[in-house]
Amino acid sequence: MARILAVDDERAILDALARVLGRDGHEVVKATDPTAVPGMDLSRFDLVLCDVMIPGLDGFELVRQPGRRRLRPQALRGRGAARQGRGPSTP
């Protein structure tokens, strides 16, 4: 199955993601500190799930990190992101 990196500042959300994805056999590595992610070897993961509204280094900044393999976001959604002019609006 997939090896997934989940990044969120709320431990309860990370625990829920790990529990649900783990039921399907996926290995979930949890990170509550987004500033630690740029130092990680993201090529070890099949998927990165990241909250876009994290203090410190949000999901939008994470995919734009210079000098690393280009991350291609498939879907970004965050409450309030469009209002702040940081992402596409959602219906």
N, C-alpha and C positions, 0 to 999 in steps of 0.2 A: 504494500500500500504506500501512500504518499507520506513524505516527511514534510511537516508544515510548521512554519514559524508564525506564531500569533503574537502581535504586539498591541498592548492596550494598557492604559494606566489604571484600569479598574480590574482588580484581581478576580472579582466575581464573574466578570465577562470572560476572562481567560479560562477560568475553571470550567465554565459552562461550555465553551468552545471545545476544550480538551476532552470533556466528558462525552459530548455528542459525536465529535469526530473520532474519538477513540473507540467508540462502539462499532464503528465501521472499519476498524483496524488501522487507522492512520496514527502515526506518531506525531504528537504535537509538542513543540518546544515553546514555552511561554516566556515572554519578556515584558516586564512592567516598566523598564527604563528604556525609552526609545533612543537615548543618546548612546547606548551600548551597541545598537544595531549596525551603525556604519563600520565598526571594527569587526563585525562577524563575516564569515565566509558564506554569503547567501547562495552560492552555487551548491551548497550541501542540501538546500531545501527545494522541494518541488513547487511550493506555493508559500507566499508571504501574505498573511492577513494582517492589516494594520489599520488601527483607528485613525481617522483623518483629523481628529480634534484632540490630539494629545499635546499637553504642554511640553515644551522643550524641543521636540523634533516630530512634527506631525507627518501623516501619511503622504501629503503632497511634497514636503521637503525630502522625505525618505527616498522617493522615486527619482528625485533630481540630484542626488548626491553625485558629485564629480568623481572621476577616477575609478568608477566601479562598473561592473557589468550593467548594461542598460536594463532597468526594470520596466516592464510594459504593463501598466495597470489595466486590468480588464474592466473593473467597476469600482468606482470610489463613491461612497455615499456618507454623508455626515450631517447630522442635525446642525443647522446654522451655517454650513459652509457656503452656500450660495449667497446668503444674506451678507456675508463678509467679503464677497467678491473673490472667493478662493476656489470655487469649483462650479461645475455645471449645476443648474437648477434641476430639481426633480419634480415630477408631476405630483 
